[in-house]
Structure formats: structure tokens, C-alpha cells
Amino acid sequence: EDTRVVGVRFPISLLKWLDSYSRIAAVNSESRITRNSTIIGFLETMKALMEYQEKTVWGKSHQEMIADVLASTNEEQSK
């Protein structure tokens, strides 16, 4: 999968927590777990939760809603 380096500022207390969590998770799974993989895992989990919420609360994903807005804008412009 393609990746891109992104700089993000984190509060030091959160970084310490992430590092601690990553070390504990690595010991428990007996594998190497990096801070980066921990952050990506959390973000992917949050993305899944948000997508589930969008479909259950709004009835559509945000991608579907954007497509609807673009389609309606195109229809309005073609009138």
C-alpha cells in the first residue's frame, strides 16, 4: 500500500501513553509493534466506527453524501 509521511504534533503525555501502549501490546502479542503502527491502528478503528455511524445515523456514508451533493450541483448547473 502506498504511504506518505505526514508531520503531526502530539501532546507529550499522549506520546508517552502511545509508547507505553505499544510496548505492552508488543509484549502481549510477542511481536514488534511500533508507535506508528499503533497510531494507524487507532485511526483505522476510528474510521470504521465513523463509517458505521454515518450509515446508521445518516443513512449514507460521507462519500455517498458528497457524491449526491456533486450530482445535484451538476444538475443545477446544467439547467
Sequence and secondary structure as in RCSB ss.txt:
>XXXX:A:sequence
EDTRVVGVRFPISLLKWLDSYSRIAAVNSESRITRNSTIIGFLETMKALMEYQEKTVWGKSHQEMIADVLASTNE
EQSK
>XXXX:A:secstr
           HHHHHHHHHHHHHHHHHHTS   HHHHHHHHHHHHHHHHHHHIIIIISS HHHHHHHHHHHHHH
HHH 
